[in-house]
Amino acid sequence: MKTLKKPGLSLALLFLALYLAITLGPAAVYGAAKMAGEEGTALTGPTPEAAPTAPASPQPEGSPLPPGFLEGQSLPQEEEAGEGEDVFTVYDVATEEVYSVPAREFVASALACEMDLSSPQEALKAQAVAAYTYYSRQREKGEKVQGADFACDSGSWLVYVPESGMQARWGESYGSNWALLLEAVDAVQGQALTWEGELALSSYFAISPGSTEAAANVWDPSAGESFPYLQAVASPGDRFSDGYMASLSFTEEEFQTACAAYFADDPPDFSGSSEGWLTGLVYTPSGMVREAVLGGKAVTGTALREALSLRSACFTLEVQDGMLVFTTRGWGHGVGMSQAGAVFLAEQGADYTEILAHYYPGAQLTPLR
């Protein structure tokens, strides 16, 4: 197998200059807040929106550029795909049907569900490899859902949608859109990410807060050993994406109801003023809330994100006039490849192998079929 090129020095220098330019401002603000000594904030450990006013807990700046930034592990070159049937079976919760879908069609559909079709081809290729790897790994695990490899929801365009659904949504643009998707898929058909000979857990998400997150900080501390390629890497281009920052407000009653439903087995104590309901926010270097105290109960940032349907665990909280206002940065769990970051890198001239090497450092690109 041949060795794919590593990203050029010029790209790394360009990205470094951009990273510094767009992070110095927020870093100064966060640094000032940190110097003010807000109680309960600590920056510990590594790691699928207007700035808040007087945040209750300061938002730390993104992690610094790692050594060998954008250089990644050398990835083997594409080889001829092997012969043999490559089919995914998918259970559709919307129709309660099981589809048997050739890999080429499935990955193209998965791209349509995940990416804006105006994205650069190199970003689409990177997403195609990540999706093919992720769902091949699911298929290999053999954990069936209604007799299928995994589930989808075609009604919501989650994971997979049949061509009939694309035709209904795209109308006259269906032919050109489908051809664009197949072009990206065909360019990388059969290629998958591996780690030590096994299919990698190639997770991905929409937008990072400026850095991706280490798996150990989101899923389980042992994930760092199980998935060493899922570590925090800089992704500053995400800050230019639509949807990077968002705000979500709750009345006191809405906040209590949402938390009581999610933490039903051990309900938080919401006695006292709402200013004291959520305290002790501890951030990771990537800016995600690692842990906090909710109504006297220790909780994770991931649990809070799920309980409150926040876009990201990278958030700050302000309590004002009886409302709890959350400001989030990024969108998704933050582990693996940032789709917005992939688009940005492609726009700067990176090819799909460079994008994958950046977001899954150390993984190998292998002809699976």
N, C-alpha and C positions, 0 to 999 in steps of 0.2 A: 504493500500500500504506500502511496505517495504522501508526502507531508504537505498539508495546505499552508499557504502563506499566512504569516502573522500580520496583524494590522501594522501599517507603516508608522514611523516616528512622527511624520507630519500630522497624521490623524490624531495620534495621542496628544501631541502638543496643542492642536486645535481644541480638542476636547478638554484638556487641562485648563487652557485659558478661559474657555466658556464656563467651565465648572466654577472657577474662582470668581469670575465676573458676576455670575448669577447667585452665588451663595454668600459673598462677603456681606451684602446688605442684611439678609436674614440672620447671618451668624452674629453680626454686631448687635442686633436686637436681642437675640437669644442670650448672647454673652452678657449683656447688661442685666437681663432678667436673672440670669444665673448668679451674677455678682450680688444682686439684691438679696439673695439667700432665701428664695421661696421655700417654705418648709415642705418636706415630703418628696422633693425631686432629687433623683440620683441618676447618674449616667453610668450604668454598669453593664458589662458583658457585650459581646459582639451581636451582630445579627445574621381572588380571581378574586381652588376653591378660595375675599379681602382678609387681610391679616386680622386676627382677633385683637380686641382692645382689652388691655389689662388682664391677660390670661391668668387663671387661677394657678396654673403650673406652667413654667416656662418650657417652650419647645426647643429641644437641643438641635444644633445644626447637624447636617448629614455627616456621615463618616468620611474621613479624609480618603484621598485616592490611595488604593492599595499598591504595593510594590508591583512593578511589571504591568502597570495599568494598560488595559486593552491588548495585552499581549497573549494572555491565555495559554493553555496547553496546545501543543501541536495536534491537529486533527487529521486523521487519515483521509485521503482523497476518495471521491466517489468511484465505485467500481460498478461493473455490470450487475444488474439485479439478477438473482437466480430465478430459475423456473419454479413454478408451483403456485397453487392457489393461495391468494392472500385476501381473506374475506373477514369482515367484522359482522357480528350479529348484534342488533341493537333493539332493545325494547322501548317502544314509544309510549310514554305515560299518557300522552294526549289522545292517542287512538287505540291504545291497548293492543297494538300490533307488534310483531317481531319482524324486523327487516334483516335481510341478508344482503350486505352491501360490499361490493369489491372495494379494496383499500383505496384505489385511485379516486373513486366517487366519494367515498366516505371522507377522506382528508380534504377534498375540495369543498365539500359541504361544511365540514368543521371550520374551514377557513372563513366561509361566508358567515358562520355564526359568531366568529371571534374578532374579525378584522374589518376595518373600513376598506372597501375595494379601491379607494384612491391611494392606499398605502403603497410605498415603493415595492417593486418585485422582490428585492432582497429581504425586506421585512416579511413579506408573505412567505418566502421560501423558509426563513427561519421558523416562522410559526408552523408551517407545514411539517417540518422535521420534528418540532417539539410536540405537536399534536399526534403525529404518527407514533412517536416513541411512547408518549404517555398512554395512549389507548392500546398500543401493542402490549405494553406492560400490564395493563388491566386485563387484557385478553389472556395473557400468559398465566396470570394468577389463578384463573379458573373459578372465580367467585361469581357464579351466575345470578342474573336478575331475570326472573320469569323465563329462564332457559336461554337468555342472551348474555353476551359478554359484558354488557353494561346498559344503562338506561339513557334515554334522551327525552326531550320535551319539544317536539316539533312545533307545537302551538306557540311556544315562547322563543323559538330559535335557540334552544340550548343543546349543545353538543352536535346534533345532526338534524337536518331538515331534508325531506325528499325533494327531488327536482320539481315535482308538481307544486310544492310550496314556494320554491324560488320563482317559478313561472308566474304564480299568482301575485307575488309581491313586486317582481321586477317588470312584468309585462313585456314590452318590446325590447327592453334592455337585457332580457334573460340571456339571449345568445351571446352577446359580447361579454357580459359578466361571467358567464360560465366558462367561456374560452379563456378569459383572464385568469380565473382560478386554476383551470387545468394547466395553463402554462407554468404557473408557479409549482404545482404539484409534480408535473412531469420532469421538471428540472432537478428535483431531489427525490424522485420516487425510490422507495426502498431504503433510504438512508435513515439511520436511527442513532440516537445518542446512547452510549454505553459507559459503564464504569466497572472496571475489572471483569469485563466479559459479560456483564449482566445489563439488561435494559435499565437505563437511568430513570429516576422519577423526575421527569422533565416538566415540573409545574410551571405555570405562567399566570399572569394577572394583567390588569389593564394599565395602571399608572402607579409609579412609586412616588414617595415624598421627596425624592432626590437621591435615594440609595435603596437598593433592595434589602431584604431582611434575611438573616440566617435562619435556617429551618429550626434550629434548636431553640430560638426565641419565640417561635410561633406554635410549633406542634408539640415537641417534647425535647427535654435536654439531650436525650440519647440520639436525636435525629442528626446532631452534628457528626456523630461517628458513623451513622448509617448512610448519610447522604453528604459526604464532605464537599461535594461540588455545589451544594446549595448554601452558599455563604453570602455575606453582604458585599455588594459591589456598587460603586458609584454609578448613578444614572441621572445626571443633572438635567438632561434634555427633557425629562418628563415635566419639568416646571412650565414648559411652553404649551402643554397639552390642554385642550378644552376639558373641563371637569377636574383639573388638578386640585382645586380648592372648592370646598362646599360648606354650607352651614345648615345645621338641623336643630330646630328648637322644640322643646317639650314643656308643657305645663307641668306643674308638680304632680298632678294626678296622672298624666300620661307617663311620666317618668317612673312613678311608683308602679303603675300597672304593668309596664313593659318589663321592669326588673323583677317584679314578683312572679310574673309568668315564666320567665327564663330560669330564675333561681328558685323554683317552686319547692325543691327538696330542702333548701336551707334559706328561707326568705331573709333579705336584709332588714335591718331595723331602721325605719325612716322617721323615728321620733326626733324632735328637735328641728332646727332651722335647715332649710334645703341647702344652705351654703356648706353644711357639714356632711351632706349625704355621700359625696364622692370626694375622697381626699387621698393623700399619699401616693400620687401618681409617680411611678418610676419608669423612666424612659431608657430605651436601648440607644446605642450610638447612631442607629439609623433613623431615630426619631419616633419609633413606635412605642406605645405604652406597653410595658412589659407586665406590670402589675399595679394594683391600686386597692384602696379600701372602700368598699361600697356598703354603707349602712353597718359598719363594724365587721364586715366580712371581707376576707382577702379574696380578690378575684384577679383574673388575667385580663390583659388588654384585649385579647382575642375574644374572650367571653363577653366583654362589654360591647365590642363591635357587633357581635351577633345578637346580643340582647336588645340593642337599640337600633339595629339595622343601619349602623354607620358605614360609610363607604370605606373607611380605613381605621386601623388602630392607631394611626398617627393623628392625634387630636388634642385640642385644648378645650377647656370648659370655662364658661363665664356664666354666673348666676346673676340675673338682673330682672327686677320688677316681677318676681314670681316665675320667671322662665329660666330654664336650663338650656343654654345655647352652646352647642358643640360645633367647633370648626375643624374640619378634617382636611388633610393633605394626602393626595394619592387616592387610589381606588383598587381595592382588592387585598388579599392576604399578604402580598409583598414578597413571596418566596419564589425564586427562579427568575424567569425572563419577564421583564416589563415590556408589554407590547408597545406602549408609547415610546419607551427607550429604544426598542428595536427599529421603530420608524425613524426616530431621530438619527440613530447611527447610520441607517441606510441613506438618509438624506445627506449625510456628511461623507458618503462614499464607501462605507463599510459593506462588504458582501456578507452573505448569510453565514458563512463559516466563521467570520470574525465576530459577528453578533452572537452566535452560539458559544464561541470560545469565551466571550466576555461574561455572559450570564450563567454559564455552566462551566466554570474554570476546572480544568483537569479531565473533563469528560472527553470521550473519543467519538468521532463520527464514523460509523461503521455501516457497510452495506448489509442490511438485515435480510433482504430477499434477493 
